[in-house]
Amino acid sequence: MSSQEPVADSTLCARAPEIPPSASEPVAPNIALSSVYRVKNLDDIDALNEGRLSGFFYARDGHPNAVQLGDKLARLERAEAGVVCASGMAAVAASLLALLDQGDHVAISDGLYGKTTTLATRELSRFGVQHSAFDPTRLESLEAAITPRTRLIVAETVSNPLLRVCDVERVGEAARKAGVPFLIDHTFAPLLCRPLELGATIVVHSLTKLIGGHSDVTLGAALGPKSLIDRIKSVASTFGQTGGPFDSWLSLRGMATLSLRVERTSQTALELAHRLESHAKVRRVFYPGLASHPDADLVRRIFQRGFGAMITFDVGGRDQADRLIRSLREIPFAPSLGDVQTTLSHPCSTSHRGQDPAVLERLGITPGLVRLSVGLEDVNDLWDDLGQALHAL
């Protein structure tokens, strides 16, 4: 700006300052909070929209923090590309909206997260998308579920809340044989295995959970082949499902300690699972690292770095679950998972609330189930709290 140019106070206040030149760069990623970006001319805006220039113009369509996070997640999952969405459900919804048309069919695994099931069975059915369910531990049930109109298969690496493990390799083989993409929700098992290498086509994460790791983020991501991710990215932008800069920045921060947290929580969870399994007030424990787990052989074949932070156990009924929750002194009852502090939830009242009771009963998701998300506390401190609460039952 010329020193001779008069500038009113209102003009100085309104305009963004210039970024001073610097010979150094910040170690931590910057937060790019701007919702819009200045573009030099119409040729450049055309080139940006068409992908011939790198850059940004409107944050819903992309911003530096989402690109940094998507690229880092893609490298972590060995994917070609990634898109950051406003939540885990936004990533699932954008993927299904991108890959399914009216009259198509989607095969969904039993025991999916409740909102994912609702999306497929209630919402997408309004648009003419049909569905059927299959047992991801029984390949023959998937083969029976696939129809000539099947355009997508959806499963979870580890189911919620019973922690059944999907045979990703065999489901992936069936998907390739049918010529349809295979989407897997990997929220419960980051770093425990790599679904894309095992046969999945697209990996979805709720970054709100273990990757964010601090209960201060609501974000999701889809990762996979660039051609499919570009389509999902377009749908996410059109439907307003993309994630913002600050949550993306927080998720990048959370990822920095993910490997350490996975190792520590897996160790603690395994020890707690053994103690719970031997407790007289606990009817059954569901944990992939236990020899009693129905998928124990599969777990040891596909898991590489422990068995995860999640434990589900049955204390009998809703009354016993409520007494347990009321008796806990330090472990909070909270309807999510993946925090650095241990939390506990009640699936029938939270993640699977509103689902068909007959279906829940058939799957074994009963009112006595509670789900523990193990954090970074000392295992004996956690057991002291759990032990005294179980004693009250």
Secondary structure, 3 states (H helix, E strand, C coil): CCCCCCCCHHHHHHCCCCCCCCCCCCCCCCCCCCCECCCCCHHHHHHHHHCCCCCCCEHHHCCHHHHHHHHHHHHHHCCCEEEEECCHHHHHHHHHHHHCCCCCEEEEECCCCHHHHHHHHHHHHHHCCEEEEECCCCHHHHHHHCCCCEEEEEEECECCCCCCECCHHHHHHHHHHHCCCEEEECCCCCCCCCHHHHCCCEEEEECCCCCCCCCCCCCEEEEECHHHHHHHHHHHHHCCCECCHHHHHHHHHHHCCHHHHHHHHHHHHHHHHHHHHCCCCCCEEECCCCCCCCCHHHHHHHCCCCCCCEEEEECCCHHHHHHHHHHCCCCCECCCCCCCCCEEECHHHCCCCCCCHHHHHHHCCCCCEEEEECCCCCHHHHHHHHHHHHHCC
